[in-house]
Each structure stands twice: as structure tokens, then as C-alpha cells.
Amino acid sequence: MYVLKSKSTHPKISKLNNLYKIGFSTVPVQKRVMNARNEATCLNAEVVVATFKCVNVNTQKFENLIHCFFSQAQLQIDI
């Protein structure tokens, strides 16, 4: 499981202090974000990464639960 924070300098993004991407990856997170500056899901910018090892839990269900919990705060943005 990972939590990403964009290093974007785009005015619409950089002013959002509490903007994070939460997810799960079957590949190492560093490999997952290697091309972040070219991925819309990473807001086309490098990212700061925090990773968490999940033990004895269905990580995909856990990710869905976290997304559900934060759904009211989810950002929809077009750049």
C-alpha cells in the first residue's frame, strides 16, 4: 500500500496542501512511480512516497475501504 503526494508546480495542484493518492501496487512502489511525471494518475509530476507493508489483510479490500472512507473528500480536477 502506498500514499503519494504530488510535487506538481501547477497552480491548481500546488495550492492543495492535503492532496494525496492512496493505492495498492503488485510491483515495487518505486517502480510504480518511476514514470510519475508522465502519468495523469500522478498529476504529471514527481511524487513523494510513503509505503506500508500490509500483513494478514486483503490489501485490495483495504484499499477500497480507504477510498470509501475518503470518498467525500475526493478531488475531481481537470488540468
N, C-alpha and C positions, 0 to 999 in steps of 0.2 A: 504494500500500500504506500502511496506517496502523496505528498502535498507540495504543490508548486506555487511559486509567486513570480509573476512576470516582471522582468526588468525593462519593460517597454517604456519608451520615452514619448509615446503618442499621448497627447494631452487628455484624451478621453479615458485612457487607461492609467496613466501615471498619477492622476489625482485620486484614484481609488485605493485608499490605504489598506483595506481589508478584502482584497480580491485574491482568491486562491482557487487553484484547480486541485480537486481531490480525485484520486483514481487508483486503479489496480493494474499491474503490469505483469505478464508472464515472463518478460525479458528483464534483464537488469535495468533499473531505472535510468542509470547514466546512459545506457544505450537507447532507451526510450526517448530521452530528451536531447539526444545528440544533434538532432536537426530541428530543434525548437524554433529557431528564427525563421524557418520556412513552413511552420505548421500553424494553421488557424487555431487549433485547439490550445496552442501555447501563446496565442495572440501575436504570432510572428516576431517573437523576441526570445532572448536567452531567459532562463529561469533560475531561481534559487530553489534548491531541492531539499526536502526533508523526507526521509524514508522510515517506514515502520515495519518490523517483522511481525506478521500475524501468525499465531500459533494456535492450533486446535480450534480454528474458526473457518467457516466458509467465507473466504475473502470477497467473493463476488456478491454474496448476500449482504455482507458487512458494508461493502461499498454502496450498494443500493440503499441500505438503511441510512447511511450518512447522507446520501444525496436527497433522500426523502426528508430527513430531518432539516436540511438546509434549503429545501425547495422554495420556501417563501423568500429567501434572501438571494436566490439565483439571479444572476445578471444576464440580460439579453442585450447584446450590443452588436451593432453593425459598424465595421470600420472600412 
